Amino acid sequence: MEEIWKDVQDYEGFYQVSNKSEIRSVDRYIYCTRNKSYSLMKGRILKQTFGGNYYGVTLTKDNNKKYKLVHRLVAELFIANSENKSEVNHIDGNKKNNKLNNLEWVTHKENESHASRLNLKANGENHHNSKFKNNDIINIYKTYHNKLKTLSQLAKKYNVAYTTIDYIVSKKYWKKILMEV
């Protein structure tokens, strides 16, 4: 997918967001009061911080700093919201995956319903949408902890995100199944 950049609303000429969930500052001239001249400030990709639940960045304009959530910036600029829905859902349940194809506008009720379905899978019920059966979860956990395969190798084998495997082996998800392991 080709990377496309769009100006952040209210920060035009200062910051841009890409469809690959990158945030960058834009090259611009700033006035330096010390030597009373303009100097070029080169743009750069901003470091995103994980604030416990979501990735965010701090944007500054006119000496005012605002913390913005990356998934909302991507959705606001790249996903039509004709129904004026208020929340952005991470389709795969991974809040660290802010790629355009993983985001959608939803109502609060739709977002809660999605989280509830993911929670059923996470807690180990053989939910009809789950890629895993209970014995898959146990095999992944044992294979990793016996140092037979890495997280990346397991993710590739099961065709899931690296973080999904990490959540299994750290017992963050599928806790009920892994209680006895």
N, C-alpha and C positions, 0 to 999 in steps of 0.2 A: 504494500500500500504506500502510495506517495504521501510524503508528509506535507500537510497544508497548514498554513499559519493564518490566524485571524486576530485582529486587535481586541483586547479586553475592553468591554464596555466601561466607559468613564476613565479609561487609562490608555486611550488611543495615543500612539506616538511614544508610549512608555513601555507597555508590556503586550506580549502576544501569547496565544495558546495554540498548540498544534493538535491535530486529530489523533496524534500518538501520545497525548497527555503530557507533553513537555510544556514548560512555561519559560519564556525568555524575556529579558529586557531588550530594548531596541537601541541601536546606536543613536546617540543624540548629543547635541552640544549643550553644555551647562555653563552658567556664568560663575566665575570664581571671583568672589568679592575681594580676596586678598590681593590678587594681582590685576584685578579689574579687566579680565579678558575671558573669552570663551575657550573651553577645551573640549575635545571629543571624549565622550564616555562611551567606550565600546560595550555593545550588548553582550549578554552571556545567558547561558541556560541557568535558571535558578535552581538552587538546591531545595528539594521538597522535604518537609519534615513530617514525620508520622506522629500525629497528636493523640495517640491512644486508640482512635477509631478510624481516622481518615488522614490521607496526605493533604498537606496544605502548603501555601507559600505566603510570604509577607510582601505586599505591594506597597510602594511608597510614592506619593505624589504630593507636592507642595508641603513637604515635611510631615505629612499625615500617613501613618502606617495602618494598613488593614490586612488582617489575616483572611485569606480566601481558600476555600476548599477546592482542590483540583478537580474532583469529579463534577462539581457544580459548574466550574468554569468551562470544562469540556462540553458538558451538556448544553449550557446556555448558548454556546457559540456554534455547535455542530448538530444539535438534535432539535427538530421542530417540536414545538409544544403547543399545538393548535387547541388542545383541550385545556390549556392552562393548569396542568397538574403541578403540584407543589414540591414533590420530592423526586430525587434521582436514585434509582435502584441499580445495584451491582448485580447483573443477571446471574453470574456464577457464584455469588455470595462472597467473593473475595474482595474486601474493601481496599486492598492494595492494587487491584487491577482496574485502573482508570482509563483503559483503552476505549475508544469510541464504540466499538462493537460489543462492549460489555455493559453499556449504560443505557438506561431508558427512563423516560419520565413516567411517574406513577402517582396515584393518590396515596394519602397516608394509609388508608385501608388496604390498598393493593400491596404497599410496601410491607405492612405487618403480615399479610397473608403469605407473601413470598418468604419472609423471615421465618414464619412458622413452619412452612414446608421444608426449608433448609434445616431447621432445628430438629425436625423429625428424623431427617437423614443423619444429622450430626450425632444424635443420641443413639443411633444404632438400630432403629426399627427398620426392617427390610421395606423401606418406602418404595412405592412403585416407580419413582423417578431416580432412585439411587443407582449409580453405576456399580456399586459394590454389594456383594452378599456378605454376611457376617464372617464367613471363613476367609474371604478376601482381606478383610480388615485385620484379622488375626495374623494371616500370612504376611501381610505388609509389615506389621509391627515386629514380628519375630525375625523376618528377613533382614530388616534394617538393624535391629538391636543385636543380631548375631553377626553383624558386619559382612553380610553376604552381598549386599547391594547398597548403593548410595541413594540418597533422596532423588537425585536426577534420573538414575537408572530405573527406579521404581515408577517415577512419574511417566517416563517414556513407555515402560512396559504396560501400564494401566491406562495410558493416554489421558492423563489428567495433569493439572497444574502442579508444579513443584510444591507450592504452598499447601495443596490438598494433602499430599503425602506427609509433609511436615506436621500438619494438624493431627494426622493419625498417629504418627510415631511419638508425638509429644502428649498424646491423650487429650488434646484440646477438643477434638470431635470424636464421636463414636465411643464415648466414655463407658456406656453400659456394657458394650461388648468387651472392652479392654480391661474391665475391672478385675477379671479373673486371670488375666495374662501376667 
